[in-house]
Amino acid sequence: MADPNPFGAMMKMSRDWAKALNPALESFTPKGFEALWPTMPKEFMETLMGKTFNPEGLDAKTRLLLTLAGLTVLGAQAEAQVRLTVRHAREAGATQQEIAETIAMMGVFGGVPAMTKAMELANEVMEEDKDA
């Protein structure tokens, strides 16, 4: 009998394929994926996302705070992306206060659970910053 959950079957097939390709991938996690992405230097982010191509436009820090706002409103479901965005926003010059205010403001639009989850994820990143 076919699996009544096609998504579950697809995920199992993907895990089996990854394990056959490389047994170490069986235990790969989103945090493991995050570790593959280094924090971009501020100058590089400004070149890619900032005022380089549009001198009158938004700077990289503002774009990253807007990205964080969007991720928060979506329910902070993309944990790796929230953590990466906070990490990059910090590198681009965002303060802890600016990050907290961005997330708190989105609680109005995305709800308190989404805001709370995003704040927990942001705090994880900022605690790691203190330890580094």
ROGU-720760 format. One record per residue: residue number from 1; residue in three letters; x, y, z of N, C-alpha, C in turn. Coordinates in nm, 3 decimals. Layout:
BEGIN
<site NUM,'ALA',<X,Y,Z>,<X,Y,Z>,<X,Y,Z>>
...
END
This chain:
BEGIN
<site 1,'MET',<0.085,-0.118,0.000>,<0.000,0.000,0.000>,<0.088,0.124,0.000>>
<site 2,'ALA',<0.052,0.222,-0.078>,<0.129,0.346,-0.089>,<0.118,0.426,0.041>>
<site 3,'ASP',<0.223,0.501,0.069>,<0.224,0.587,0.186>,<0.115,0.694,0.169>>
<site 4,'PRO',<0.024,0.710,0.267>,<-0.082,0.810,0.255>,<-0.029,0.954,0.263>>
<site 5,'ASN',<0.094,0.968,0.305>,<0.156,1.101,0.317>,<0.264,1.115,0.210>>
<site 6,'PRO',<0.233,1.173,0.096>,<0.333,1.182,-0.011>,<0.455,1.264,0.029>>
<site 7,'PHE',<0.437,1.365,0.114>,<0.551,1.443,0.159>,<0.645,1.357,0.243>>
<site 8,'GLY',<0.588,1.275,0.331>,<0.668,1.186,0.413>,<0.747,1.087,0.328>>
<site 9,'ALA',<0.682,1.035,0.225>,<0.749,0.941,0.134>,<0.863,1.011,0.060>>
<site 10,'MET',<0.838,1.134,0.016>,<0.942,1.210,-0.054>,<1.061,1.238,0.038>>
<site 11,'MET',<1.033,1.274,0.164>,<1.141,1.301,0.259>,<1.222,1.174,0.287>>
<site 12,'LYS',<1.154,1.061,0.302>,<1.224,0.935,0.325>,<1.313,0.902,0.206>>
<site 13,'MET',<1.261,0.918,0.086>,<1.339,0.890,-0.033>,<1.462,0.982,-0.040>>
<site 14,'SER',<1.444,1.108,-0.004>,<1.556,1.203,-0.004>,<1.662,1.164,0.098>>
<site 15,'ARG',<1.617,1.126,0.218>,<1.713,1.084,0.322>,<1.788,0.959,0.278>>
<site 16,'ASP',<1.716,0.863,0.220>,<1.780,0.740,0.173>,<1.884,0.771,0.065>>
<site 17,'TRP',<1.848,0.861,-0.026>,<1.939,0.900,-0.133>,<2.064,0.969,-0.076>>
<site 18,'ALA',<2.043,1.061,0.019>,<2.156,1.132,0.080>,<2.247,1.034,0.155>>
<site 19,'LYS',<2.187,0.939,0.225>,<2.266,0.840,0.300>,<2.346,0.753,0.203>>
<site 20,'ALA',<2.287,0.715,0.090>,<2.359,0.634,-0.009>,<2.474,0.715,-0.072>>
<site 21,'LEU',<2.451,0.843,-0.091>,<2.552,0.929,-0.149>,<2.668,0.951,-0.053>>
<site 22,'ASN',<2.634,0.979,0.072>,<2.735,1.005,0.175>,<2.672,0.975,0.310>>
<site 23,'PRO',<2.713,0.868,0.377>,<2.651,0.830,0.505>,<2.651,0.942,0.609>>
<site 24,'ALA',<2.746,1.033,0.602>,<2.751,1.143,0.699>,<2.633,1.239,0.682>>
<site 25,'LEU',<2.571,1.242,0.565>,<2.458,1.332,0.542>,<2.331,1.289,0.616>>
<site 26,'GLU',<2.329,1.166,0.664>,<2.211,1.117,0.734>,<2.180,1.203,0.857>>
<site 27,'SER',<2.282,1.253,0.923>,<2.259,1.332,1.044>,<2.278,1.481,1.020>>
<site 28,'PHE',<2.273,1.524,0.896>,<2.291,1.665,0.863>,<2.173,1.747,0.915>>
<site 29,'THR',<2.200,1.859,0.979>,<2.096,1.942,1.039>,<2.099,2.083,0.981>>
<site 30,'PRO',<1.993,2.160,1.002>,<1.996,2.300,0.956>,<2.112,2.379,1.016>>
<site 31,'LYS',<2.145,2.352,1.142>,<2.260,2.423,1.202>,<2.389,2.381,1.134>>
<site 32,'GLY',<2.396,2.256,1.090>,<2.513,2.212,1.014>,<2.522,2.285,0.882>>
<site 33,'PHE',<2.407,2.307,0.820>,<2.402,2.383,0.695>,<2.450,2.526,0.717>>
<site 34,'GLU',<2.404,2.586,0.827>,<2.444,2.723,0.862>,<2.595,2.736,0.873>>
<site 35,'ALA',<2.657,2.634,0.929>,<2.802,2.638,0.950>,<2.878,2.645,0.818>>
<site 36,'LEU',<2.814,2.605,0.708>,<2.879,2.612,0.577>,<2.884,2.754,0.523>>
<site 37,'TRP',<2.801,2.843,0.577>,<2.791,2.980,0.527>,<2.862,3.076,0.621>>
<site 38,'PRO',<2.979,3.120,0.585>,<3.047,3.216,0.673>,<2.975,3.351,0.670>>
<site 39,'THR',<2.997,3.430,0.771>,<2.942,3.564,0.773>,<3.019,3.648,0.672>>
<site 40,'MET',<2.945,3.713,0.584>,<3.010,3.797,0.483>,<3.065,3.923,0.549>>
<site 41,'PRO',<3.182,3.969,0.507>,<3.233,4.095,0.559>,<3.139,4.211,0.522>>
<site 42,'LYS',<3.135,4.311,0.608>,<3.046,4.425,0.589>,<3.062,4.488,0.451>>
<site 43,'GLU',<3.185,4.504,0.406>,<3.211,4.568,0.277>,<3.153,4.486,0.162>>
<site 44,'PHE',<3.164,4.355,0.172>,<3.109,4.267,0.068>,<2.957,4.275,0.064>>
<site 45,'MET',<2.894,4.276,0.183>,<2.748,4.287,0.189>,<2.703,4.420,0.130>>
<site 46,'GLU',<2.778,4.525,0.161>,<2.741,4.656,0.108>,<2.751,4.658,-0.044>>
<site 47,'THR',<2.852,4.588,-0.096>,<2.867,4.580,-0.242>,<2.751,4.504,-0.304>>
<site 48,'LEU',<2.713,4.391,-0.244>,<2.605,4.309,-0.300>,<2.467,4.367,-0.276>>
<site 49,'MET',<2.442,4.412,-0.153>,<2.306,4.449,-0.115>,<2.288,4.597,-0.087>>
<site 50,'GLY',<2.395,4.672,-0.086>,<2.386,4.811,-0.043>,<2.377,4.911,-0.155>>
<site 51,'LYS',<2.445,5.020,-0.136>,<2.433,5.135,-0.224>,<2.526,5.133,-0.345>>
<site 52,'THR',<2.600,5.028,-0.365>,<2.694,5.024,-0.477>,<2.625,5.045,-0.610>>
<site 53,'PHE',<2.519,4.972,-0.636>,<2.450,4.982,-0.764>,<2.338,5.085,-0.764>>
<site 54,'ASN',<2.298,5.128,-0.646>,<2.194,5.229,-0.634>,<2.234,5.323,-0.520>>
<site 55,'PRO',<2.316,5.422,-0.550>,<2.370,5.509,-0.445>,<2.263,5.578,-0.359>>
<site 56,'GLU',<2.145,5.596,-0.412>,<2.038,5.661,-0.336>,<1.949,5.559,-0.263>>
<site 57,'GLY',<1.981,5.431,-0.276>,<1.897,5.325,-0.220>,<1.930,5.293,-0.076>>
<site 58,'LEU',<1.875,5.181,-0.032>,<1.894,5.134,0.106>,<2.033,5.074,0.125>>
<site 59,'ASP',<2.087,5.090,0.244>,<2.215,5.026,0.274>,<2.192,4.881,0.315>>
<site 60,'ALA',<2.300,4.806,0.324>,<2.291,4.662,0.354>,<2.226,4.637,0.489>>
<site 61,'LYS',<2.260,4.717,0.589>,<2.202,4.697,0.723>,<2.050,4.709,0.719>>
<site 62,'THR',<2.000,4.811,0.650>,<1.855,4.831,0.642>,<1.790,4.716,0.566>>
<site 63,'ARG',<1.851,4.673,0.458>,<1.795,4.560,0.382>,<1.790,4.433,0.467>>
<site 64,'LEU',<1.893,4.411,0.547>,<1.895,4.292,0.632>,<1.791,4.302,0.743>>
<site 65,'LEU',<1.770,4.420,0.798>,<1.666,4.436,0.900>,<1.528,4.415,0.838>>
<site 66,'LEU',<1.509,4.460,0.714>,<1.382,4.434,0.645>,<1.363,4.284,0.619>>
<site 67,'THR',<1.471,4.218,0.584>,<1.466,4.072,0.563>,<1.427,4.002,0.694>>
<site 68,'LEU',<1.489,4.045,0.803>,<1.456,3.988,0.934>,<1.310,4.013,0.969>>
<site 69,'ALA',<1.259,4.129,0.936>,<1.117,4.159,0.961>,<1.028,4.062,0.884>>
<site 70,'GLY',<1.060,4.042,0.758>,<0.981,3.949,0.676>,<0.985,3.807,0.728>>
<site 71,'LEU',<1.104,3.763,0.766>,<1.117,3.627,0.819>,<1.040,3.611,0.950>>
<site 72,'THR',<1.037,3.717,1.030>,<0.962,3.713,1.156>,<0.812,3.704,1.129>>
<site 73,'VAL',<0.762,3.787,1.038>,<0.619,3.787,1.006>,<0.574,3.651,0.954>>
<site 74,'LEU',<0.664,3.583,0.882>,<0.630,3.451,0.829>,<0.623,3.345,0.938>>
<site 75,'GLY',<0.647,3.384,1.060>,<0.635,3.290,1.171>,<0.769,3.237,1.217>>
<site 76,'ALA',<0.877,3.298,1.170>,<1.012,3.254,1.209>,<1.027,3.104,1.188>>
<site 77,'GLN',<0.967,3.053,1.079>,<0.973,2.911,1.048>,<1.109,2.871,0.994>>
<site 78,'ALA',<1.175,2.963,0.929>,<1.303,2.935,0.866>,<1.415,2.969,0.965>>
<site 79,'GLU',<1.436,2.880,1.060>,<1.528,2.910,1.170>,<1.668,2.943,1.121>>
<site 80,'ALA',<1.719,2.864,1.029>,<1.854,2.890,0.979>,<1.862,3.027,0.914>>
<site 81,'GLN',<1.760,3.063,0.838>,<1.762,3.192,0.770>,<1.753,3.308,0.868>>
<site 82,'VAL',<1.675,3.292,0.975>,<1.666,3.397,1.077>,<1.803,3.415,1.141>>
<site 83,'ARG',<1.865,3.305,1.181>,<1.997,3.315,1.247>,<2.100,3.376,1.152>>
<site 84,'LEU',<2.102,3.332,1.026>,<2.197,3.387,0.929>,<2.173,3.536,0.907>>
<site 85,'THR',<2.048,3.576,0.898>,<2.016,3.716,0.876>,<2.059,3.801,0.995>>
<site 86,'VAL',<2.037,3.752,1.116>,<2.081,3.826,1.235>,<2.233,3.837,1.235>>
<site 87,'ARG',<2.300,3.728,1.204>,<2.446,3.729,1.201>,<2.497,3.832,1.100>>
<site 88,'HIS',<2.437,3.832,0.980>,<2.480,3.927,0.878>,<2.441,4.071,0.913>>
<site 89,'ALA',<2.325,4.088,0.974>,<2.285,4.223,1.015>,<2.382,4.279,1.118>>
<site 90,'ARG',<2.424,4.196,1.211>,<2.523,4.241,1.311>,<2.652,4.283,1.242>>
<site 91,'GLU',<2.696,4.204,1.146>,<2.819,4.236,1.073>,<2.802,4.366,0.994>>
<site 92,'ALA',<2.681,4.390,0.944>,<2.654,4.511,0.865>,<2.635,4.634,0.953>>
<site 93,'GLY',<2.643,4.616,1.085>,<2.638,4.730,1.175>,<2.511,4.744,1.257>>
<site 94,'ALA',<2.418,4.651,1.247>,<2.295,4.658,1.327>,<2.327,4.630,1.473>>
<site 95,'THR',<2.268,4.710,1.559>,<2.289,4.690,1.702>,<2.189,4.586,1.754>>
<site 96,'GLN',<2.215,4.536,1.874>,<2.121,4.443,1.936>,<1.985,4.511,1.952>>
<site 97,'GLN',<1.986,4.639,1.986>,<1.862,4.714,2.004>,<1.784,4.721,1.873>>
<site 98,'GLU',<1.851,4.749,1.762>,<1.783,4.758,1.632>,<1.723,4.624,1.592>>
<site 99,'ILE',<1.796,4.516,1.618>,<1.745,4.383,1.586>,<1.623,4.351,1.672>>
<site 100,'ALA',<1.632,4.380,1.802>,<1.520,4.354,1.892>,<1.398,4.437,1.854>>
<site 101,'GLU',<1.418,4.563,1.817>,<1.306,4.648,1.778>,<1.242,4.600,1.649>>
<site 102,'THR',<1.324,4.556,1.555>,<1.271,4.504,1.428>,<1.182,4.384,1.454>>
<site 103,'ILE',<1.229,4.292,1.536>,<1.152,4.172,1.566>,<1.027,4.207,1.646>>
<site 104,'ALA',<1.041,4.294,1.746>,<0.926,4.330,1.830>,<0.817,4.397,1.747>>
<site 105,'MET',<0.855,4.484,1.655>,<0.758,4.551,1.569>,<0.678,4.450,1.486>>
<site 106,'MET',<0.742,4.343,1.445>,<0.675,4.243,1.362>,<0.578,4.158,1.442>>
<site 107,'GLY',<0.587,4.163,1.574>,<0.490,4.095,1.658>,<0.349,4.146,1.633>>
<site 108,'VAL',<0.338,4.274,1.595>,<0.208,4.334,1.564>,<0.147,4.267,1.442>>
<site 109,'PHE',<0.231,4.234,1.344>,<0.182,4.180,1.217>,<0.185,4.028,1.211>>
<site 110,'GLY',<0.286,3.968,1.272>,<0.301,3.823,1.265>,<0.253,3.748,1.387>>
<site 111,'GLY',<0.225,3.821,1.494>,<0.179,3.759,1.617>,<0.292,3.739,1.718>>
<site 112,'VAL',<0.251,3.725,1.842>,<0.347,3.710,1.952>,<0.427,3.580,1.941>>
<site 113,'PRO',<0.368,3.466,1.903>,<0.449,3.345,1.892>,<0.562,3.359,1.789>>
<site 114,'ALA',<0.532,3.422,1.676>,<0.635,3.442,1.572>,<0.744,3.534,1.625>>
<site 115,'MET',<0.704,3.641,1.692>,<0.800,3.735,1.749>,<0.887,3.666,1.853>>
<site 116,'THR',<0.825,3.587,1.939>,<0.899,3.519,2.045>,<1.002,3.423,1.986>>
<site 117,'LYS',<0.961,3.347,1.886>,<1.053,3.251,1.823>,<1.169,3.325,1.757>>
<site 118,'ALA',<1.141,3.431,1.683>,<1.248,3.508,1.618>,<1.342,3.569,1.721>>
<site 119,'MET',<1.287,3.616,1.832>,<1.370,3.677,1.937>,<1.460,3.570,2.000>>
<site 120,'GLU',<1.409,3.450,2.021>,<1.490,3.341,2.076>,<1.606,3.309,1.981>>
<site 121,'LEU',<1.576,3.302,1.852>,<1.680,3.271,1.753>,<1.784,3.383,1.747>>
<site 122,'ALA',<1.738,3.508,1.750>,<1.831,3.622,1.747>,<1.919,3.622,1.872>>
<site 123,'ASN',<1.859,3.592,1.987>,<1.938,3.587,2.111>,<2.044,3.479,2.106>>
<site 124,'GLU',<2.012,3.364,2.043>,<2.113,3.258,2.025>,<2.236,3.313,1.952>>
<site 125,'VAL',<2.209,3.383,1.843>,<2.319,3.437,1.761>,<2.398,3.540,1.842>>
<site 126,'MET',<2.328,3.626,1.912>,<2.399,3.732,1.986>,<2.476,3.675,2.104>>
<site 127,'GLU',<2.428,3.567,2.163>,<2.505,3.500,2.268>,<2.631,3.438,2.210>>
<site 128,'GLU',<2.621,3.379,2.091>,<2.739,3.323,2.025>,<2.840,3.431,1.995>>
<site 129,'ASP',<2.792,3.552,1.959>,<2.880,3.666,1.933>,<2.962,3.701,2.058>>
<site 130,'LYS',<2.895,3.697,2.174>,<2.964,3.730,2.299>,<3.073,3.630,2.331>>
<site 131,'ASP',<3.046,3.501,2.298>,<3.141,3.395,2.328>,<3.261,3.395,2.233>>
<site 132,'ALA',<3.242,3.452,2.115>,<3.349,3.447,2.012>,<3.459,3.547,2.042>>
END
